[in-house]
Amino acid sequence: MIIKIILISGILVIGLLALREKVSGASLAVRRLGGAAIIVVGTVLILWPGITSRAAEIVGVGRGTDLLFYGCVLFFMFTSIAQSQRLHRLEQRLVALTREIALLENHEQRTDAPELPAARDAS
Amino acid sequence: MVDPDVCVIVRMYNEAPRVGAVVSGLLQHFAQVVCVDDGSTDASGAIARAAGATVVRHAQNLGGGAALETGFEYVRRHTDARWCVTFDADGQHRAEDALAMVQHARSSGVDVVLASRFSGTAHDMPWTRRATLRCGTAFTRWTTRLNVSDAHNGLRVFSRSALDRVSLTHAGMAYASEITAAIRRHRLTWAEVPVTILYDDYSLAKGQSSLNAVNIIFDLTMARLRATS
């Protein structure tokens, strides 16, 4: 079936992109394991779609599609939160960097022009 | 009589019409005025410098809390000031009040002196502003369990030792609650001094929208949920 080829090649490309991303240490390991799991499970489910329906019945969801949909919603929320935390950390680094530049710039001005009235430098 | 032990921090974002008068008013009482220009796109920086202030310029707009912390960091690194006053650039505070607060800090020895417009006078404050500030103060009192009467007044006095212990991480306007929380966490001694706030069309237009309270509460809640910070 053509759809299976499309989906599997899609999942492989996405998985490879996720694995290539540079993150450090433990979070990298988690991400790699997660990525690998998604590739394997995704491929299996695409090849044998009956599995999702049976899994859905076991956990008490009507159809396999619904189960996948719920899983996607959870996954999306999880990545959203992870992204928002990353953004927050990035923001804090940006603030620290801008502050450092501001203070350095001011320091340069004061050493260039010592007649500025507020140039009482204790350092 | 100019107080040599005090460094005043004025954070400003596009305050060109007012900041010149504010700086020269402050320099009549205090030796050192540092303006933190939070990425203004107007002539605020040049005007403040011409009026005699030291200007520290953020390359981009970061928010009130970040600007204040930059001012604090300036005081920690480059001055030997014993007290640090934070003062608004829009002309709503009076330099005499700041002076009285520093005198209170000097004589009583408390770490932090907060200004209260509710025990003092606030001229021409609209009722929506009053209501929002009352709610904000109630929220701060509830979350930080500190019995302040006006938590969101930009006029404050910090002793050097308070400054060494408090550092602000909220870049936005939630920093007011952060300060109150820090007073409690670090067991700083504090006092309130009644002040007069001069409201006019300019300061009201420059002030925060009352709706911003929603953002502040959201920021504070997120900060509590976040593991990092």
Interface residues (C-beta under 8 A of the other chain):
Chain A: Q85 H88 R89 E91 Q92 L94 V95 T98 R99 I101 A102 L103 E105 N106 H107 R110 L116 P117 A118 A119 R120 D121 A122 S123
Chain B: A31 Q32 V33 V34 V36 G52 A53 T54 V55 V56 R57 H58 A59 Q60 L62 A66 E69 T70 E73 Y74 R77 H78 T79 D80 T169 A171 R226 A227 T228 S229
